[in-house]
Amino acid sequence: MAGNSTHTVQNQPPPLVGYDVFAADRALVEAVERHTAPDVLEEVRAELSALGRASGSAQLQEWAVQANEYPPRLRTHDRYGHRIDQVDFHPAWHRLLGKGVSAGLTGAWTRPAGHVRRAAAFLVWSQVEAGTCCPLSMTHAAVPALRADPDLAAEWEPRLTSAIYDQDLRPAARKAGALFGMGMTEKQGGSDVRANTTEARPLAEDGTYELTGHKWFCSAPMSDGFLVLAQAPGGLTCFLVPRVLADGARNVFLLQRLKDKLGNRSNASAEVEFAGTWARRVGEEGRGVRTIIEMVAATRLDCALGSAGLMRQAVAQAVHHCGHREAFGGKLIDKPLMRNVLADLALESEAATALALRLAAAYDDGGEQERALLRLAVPAAKYWITKRCAPLAVEAAECLGGNGYVEEWGLPRLVRESPLNSIWEGAGNVQALDVLRALQREPGALDACLTEIGRTHGADHRLDRAVKDLFTELADLNGAEGRARRVVERLALVLQGSLLVRHSPPEVADAFCASRLGRDRGAAFGTLPAGLDLASVVERARPVS
């Protein structure tokens, strides 16, 4: 009854819903425009806006909540005691995953501007429900690895790039679309995959093997196939493990348990045992790492894209909240200190978007120079962008005050998800050491990065000074392992700075160079120096389409 009401709810922001997630992201829209050929740009814009509107809808946001509130459940046996090794998902998971597949998130390899449009879509989709991004990413990334075997690629690539999601477990030959997973790490080795102990014994049929061993971390275990590493007679080798065999029998794929993770709770991650598991060799024996490395590189770029998406959603929520919330006599967004915080967050988000989309464009180009750029810039971007995601998500939650700590406001899910991409597909030290190896062994990769950075020479004195500092770091790489993170951070920052100076509005580039490449900034977000046009930076980040 109205008479029992003790208060009237006011001064609370409306939910951020019913908007175009793509069109509302000015930095993303501009990146797509500069990296997409004019003859397909309108098609790409329309496709991304359709996904953006769906992503901003109340329906998909509700599905995302459901997929996380009702996480996957492992069923090892049926009621008769037969081993079935099955993971059950809430229907919302399947609806979301189906939407991601139909939106082309596994189809980059077969369309004009395929990687740029797919990268933008992946960044948008990460803002809806990041758990489904794992199987979408691995399916996309499996294509270049399978191309090491033309026969396997011809068989599987049409299924992996299909826009049809088929959740049923049956032989892949009878499916219009398929998803892929990956199994590399083991208990005793982790990132040191050469320490793997899973054995592969050759069978009578050429190219087929029987696997015995385990994988300590296998995400999306209900996928149709998996690329795994195992020790064959000729050394560490890559294999394709189908979930269901050609005759309809389920392959031996023993799910021991599901991981109880900090975040990413909608997505199942399992421990798997192989015991006489049938597999098909991919590539040559003893060249497993070389075969699977293209898949790893693609998933690492997706880690950067996923973190860029999480950061964008965190910034959008923070700016939206502060644009409506009033305190101390005015809108929070107009308060100088809050404006400083929001602008700082917006700079981080835009820099991540610009770098990630630039690398996606390099995949579309495919030239030797661009491939060399990817060799160095992908692990650097993966390292730096994913490292910045967690502190940004926490700061964005703080912008909402106590509401940012309450589950139904959405920020806690972003905070829990924010460390994931930094850990998966090689944690920070792995990325830093990978950059160091490329610097020492592949001079063409450094030349490509310096060419990219050099396009802005003379445009900003702070960027020029940061490039000189980078040269100093690179002058002596002997014994550089202990400072590898420092080297990678500087490389990533000058890459971001060069892109923003070339392509972003002057107020964004000025603020980035002053704070990230200059010397006048504190350690926390919200410590941008005086004299910058922060109001314009914040307004650019406002999620209004």
N, C-alpha and C positions, 0 to 999 in steps of 0.2 A: 504494500500500500504506500501511496505517496507520502502519507503522513508519517511513516516510519523512516523516511529517508533522512540520513544525517548530513548528506552533502551532495553537491552537484559536481559532476566530473567536468572539468574545464581545463584549458591550457595544456591539453595533451595533443600531440600531432596526429593527424589521420594516418592510417596505415599506408605504406608505400606499395601500392597495388594498382593494377589497371593502367599500366604504362608500358611503353616500348623500351625494353632494357637496352636494346642496341641503339636506337635513335637518340636516346637520352644521354648517351656516352659520347660526347663530342670528340674526345681524343681517339676513341675507337673508330668512329665514323670517318674521321680524317685519315687515319692510318689505312683503312680499307680503300679509300678513294685514291690515295697516292700510290698504292701498291697493286691496283687492279686496272687492267687494260680497259680503255673507254668502251670497247665493243661489247663487253660483258658487265660493265659496272652497274647498269640499271637492273639487270637480272640479279646480280649479287646483292645489291641494296634491298630489293624487294624480298629476296629469300631471307636475308638477315633480319629485316623488320618483321617479317611474319614470325620468325622464331622469337624475336624480341618481345612482340606482343603476347605471344603464348607464355613466354618466361615471366612476364610481369603480371600474368592473370592470377586471380584469386584461386582458380582451380588447380593450377600447377603448384602454386605455393602450398596449398593444402595437401596435395600429394607428397610434396617434399617433407612436410611435417609427419605425415603418416609413415612414410618409408623409414624415418628415423625413430619414430616412437614404437614401431613394431619391427624390430631388426630381424635379420634372417635367422632361421632355426635349422640345425643339423639333424637329419634323420639317417642314422647309419644302417638301420635294418627295417624291414617291413614287419607287419604283424605276425608273419609266419616264421620270422627269424632269418629270412634271406637278406644278404648284404646288398644294400641299394645305394649307400653313400650319396644322399640327396640333400640339397639345401632348399628349404621352402622360404619364399619371399612373400611379403605383403603384396596384394594386387597393385598398390600404388607404385612399387618398384618396377614392375613390368610395364606399367603405363608410361612411366618416365623413361625407362630404357628404350621402349619402343619409339617414343617421341624423339629421343636423341639419335637413334638409328635412322629414322625417316627424315631427319633434318640434315643428313649427310655427314654426320660426325665420324663416320668410318670410310667416307668416299673421296678423300682428297686426291688420290692418285689417278683418278680417271676423268677429271673435269677441268675446264679452263679456270685459271686462277684458283685451283683446287685447294692449295695449302693456305692461302690467305683467307679465302671465304670460310674454310673449315676452322682455321685458327680463331677467327672472329667469332664464329658460332660456338666454339669450345669455350672461349672466354665468357660469352653470354651464358652458356649453359651451366658453367661452373657456379654462377650466381644463384641458380635455382636449387640444385641438389648435387653436391660434388661427388657423392658415392658412385653414381652411375658413370661418372667420367672415367673411372678405372677400366672397366671392360671396354668402353668406347675407345679409350686411348690405346690399349694393348691391341685391339683388333686393327685399328688404323696402323699401328707401328709394325705389325707382323708382316705387312706386305713386302717391304724391302728385304727383309730377312728371307722370306720364302723365295724371292727371286734368285737366290743362290742355286735353286733347283728349278729350272724352267718347267718341268713336268708338274711339280707340286704347285708352282705359281699359277699355271694354267688351270689347274683343278680348283684351287682354293680362292684365288684372288676375286673372281666374280661373286663368291659368297660373302667374302669379308667386306667388299665395297658396296654390297647391296643395301638398298634403303628399306629392306623388309626385316622385321624382327620376328624370329620364330623361337619361342622359349622352350619348345618340346625337345626332350632328349631322344634323338633318333639318328640314324646314319646321315652324315653331312650330305651325301649324294642325293638325299631325298628332301633337302631343305633349300628354300629360296634365299636364305640369308644365314650367316653363321657368325659367332663371336669367338675371339681368341684370348687366351691368357698366356702367362709366362711363368716359368719356374727356374730360378737360377740359384738362389741362396740356400745353404744348408746349415744345420746346427753348428757344425764345427768351423765353418768358414765365413759365413756372412758375405760381405762384399768380396772377399778373397775367393772367387769362384774356382780358381785353379786348385784349391784345396778340396773340391768336391769329391765325394766318395761313391756316389751312385754309379753302378756298373752297367754297361751296355754290352750284352752278349749277342753276336751276330746270329741270325737265323738262316734257314736254308734259302729263303727268297732274298735276292740281292737287294740291299738297302734297308732291310728290316732287321729289327733287334728286339731283344727282351731286356727290360730295365728292372734293376733291383736296387732299391735305396729309398731316399726320401727327399722332400723339399720342405724347408722350414717355414717358408712364406709363399703361399700361392693364392693370389687374389682372384676373385670371380671364378670359383671352382665349378660353376655350372656352365662354363663356356663349352663350346663344341670341340675345341682343340687347344693345345698348349705347345709352346716352344720351350724346351727344357735342355739343360746341359747335363751330360753324363760322360763317364770315362769309358771310351771304346778302346779296343786293342791299339789303335793308332793315336790315342790321346783324347783330350777333352773335345767333345763333339756336340753339335746341336742336333736335336731330334724333334720331330712332330709327334705328339701323343694325342690321338683322337679320344674324345670322351666315350664315344660309341663306335664299335667296330662295324665294318661293312655289312656283316651278316645280322646286325641288330643287337648283338650281345654288348653289354657294357664292358668297356675295358677295365682292367684292374687299376682302380684309382681310389685308394682307400683314404677317406677323409677322417683323420684322427680326432680333430677338434677344430672349432672356429676360434680365431683370436678375439679376445675381449679388448677392443681398442679404445684409445682416448676419444677419437672422433671417427669420421668415416663409417659410422655405425650402420648405415643402410647397406653397405657393401660387405659381402662375406669374404674374409681372408682366412685361409685354412692351412693346416699342416697336412701334408699328403705323403702316403707311403706307396712305393712301387714294389710289386712282388710278382714278377712275371708279366710286367706290363708291356703291351705291344707298342712299338714305336717305329717311325720311319726316319731315316737319316736325312738331314738337311745340310747340303754342302759336303765337304770332304772331312774324313776322320782327322782329328787333331786340330781342326780349324774352327772349333766351336765358338770361341770368343769373337773371332773375326766375322763369322757368319751372323751371330746374333747382335753384333755391335750396332748395326743400322737400326735395329728395333729399339735398342737402348737409347740411341741418340734421339729418335723420334719421341720416345716417352719422356725423355729429359726436357725436350722443348715443351711438351704438354705440361710438365710440372711447372715450368715458368708461366705458361698460359693460364693454368689453373690457379696459381697464386695471384696472377694479375687479375683474374676474375674475382677471386675472394676479396682482394684489396679494393677493387672497384665497388663491389657490393657494400663493403664496410664503409667506404667513403660516402656512397650514395645514402646509406641509412643515417650516417652522422650528419651530413649536410641537410638532409630532409628534416631530421628531428630539430636541428638548431634553427632551421628556417621557419619553423612554426612555434617553437617553444619560447615563451617569454620569461624573463627573470631579471630582477634588479632594474626594472623600468624600461625594458626593451627586448627585442628579439635577440636570442643568443648569438645568432649568426652575425649580428652587427657589433657585438662586443669585441674590442680589439684583441684581447687575449684568446678568446675562442676562435676568432677569425685567423689568428696566427696558427693555431692548432689545425684547423680545417684546411688551410692553405698548404701546410706542410704535408698533411696526409694526401691531399690532392696531387701534389708534386710527385710524391712517391708512386702513386697509382698511375699517373700519366706516363712517367718514365718507364715503368714496367710494361705498360701496354705498347709504347712506341718500340721498345727493343724487341719484345716478343713477336710483334707483327713484322718487324723488319727481317727477322730470322725466318719466319714463315715464307716471306717473299723470296728469300734466298733459295728455299726448296723449290719454289715454282720456277725460278730462273734456271737452276740446274747446271749453270756453267762452272768451269773449273775454279774461277776466282770466288764464286759464291760458295762452292763446296769447301774451299779452303777457309773462308770466313766462318762457316758453320762449325768446322772442326775445333776452332778456338772459342768462338762466341757462344756456342750452345752450352758447354759446361760452365762458362763464366756467367752467363745469364741465369742458368739453373741455380748456381750457387747464390748469386746476389739477390735475385728477385724473391726466391723462396725464403731466404734469410730475413728479408724485410717484412714478410707477410705477417708473422706472429706479433711483433711489436705494434704494427699498424692496426691489426684487428683488436688488440687489447686497448689501444688508445681510442679507437673509434667507439668501442663499447663504453669507455669512460665518458665520451661526449654525451651519451644518453643518461648519465648518472646511474642511479639504482636500477632504472629500467633496463640498462644494458647488461645487467647481471641476471635478468629474469628470462627464463627459457622462452616464453611465448613471444618475446620481442625479437627473437631471431639471432641476436648477436652472439649468445653463447655457442650456438652451433658453428658460427664462423670462427670463433676463438678456438674451439676444439679442433676444427679442421685445419687451422692455419699452420701448425708445424709439420703437417703430413708431407707436403711436397719437398720440404727440405731434407726429410729423412729417406723417403722412398727413391728408388732408382739411383742410389748412390748418395750418401749423406755429404755434408759440406767438405770434409777432408778428401773424400774420393773425388769430388769435382775439382777441388783446388789442385790436387796432384795430377789429375788428368790434364788440366790446363798447363801445368808445369812440364809434363811430358811433351805436349804439343809444341810448346815454346822451344824445347831443347832438340826435338827430333824433326819438326816440320816447319822450317823457316817460311814456307809459303803461307802457312796459316797466319803467322804474325804479319807478314807483308799485306795480306788481305785485310786484316783488322786495321792496320795503320793507314791503308788506303781509304778505308771507310771513315776513320776518324779525321784523316787529313783533308776531307772535303770541306771542313769548317775552319781550316787554318786561318787565323787572323780575324775571325768573326767575333771572338770574345776572349779578352785577355786572361780571364780566369781559366777558361778551357785550355788555352795555349799553355799556361803555366802547369796545369794538371797533366797535360801530355808530356811536358818536359820531366815532371816528377816520375811519370810512368817509365820514361826512357831510362832514368836513373835506376829504377828498380830492376829493369830488364838488362842493364849493362853487365851484371854479373849474376848468372844463374847457378853458379857452382855453390853447393851447400844451401840452396834456396828453399829447401823443403820447409824449414821452420817458419819462413815468412811467405809461404805460398798463398795463404788467405789474403794477406796484405796486397800481394801482386794482383790477385784475381779481383779483389774489391776495386782497386784503382782502374783496372781494365774495364770492368763493367760500368763504372761511373763515367769514364770518359766516352764510352760508347753511347750511354744514355744521354750525356750532355751534348755530344755532337748531333744526335738525332733531334733533340729538343731545340737546339740552336737553329738547325736547318728548317724544322717543320712546325714547331709550336708557336703560339702567339708570343710576342716579345716579353710580356710580363711573366709568362711561365718559364721561358728560357732564362730570363734574368734571375728569377728567384731560385731556380735550380742551380745555376752556376754560382750564385752568391752563397748558397747554403751547402751544397754538396761538393763543390770544387773550390770555393773560397775558404777563408780561414775564420769567418765570423759566424759561428753557430755552436749551440750547445749540443749535448748528447741526446736529449729527449726531443720528441716531436713538440712543436709549438715554440721553438727557439729561433725562428727565422730572424735575420737582422732587420734593422729599420730601413726605411726608404724604398720598400718594395710595394708593388701594386697588388696587395693581397686580396682586396675585394674582388678584383677581376679574376684572380686565380680560383677563388671559392665559387664565384658565380658560374664559371666554366664547368665546374664539377657538379653543379646542382642537377639532380635527376629529373629534368622537365623536358618532355619531348613534344 
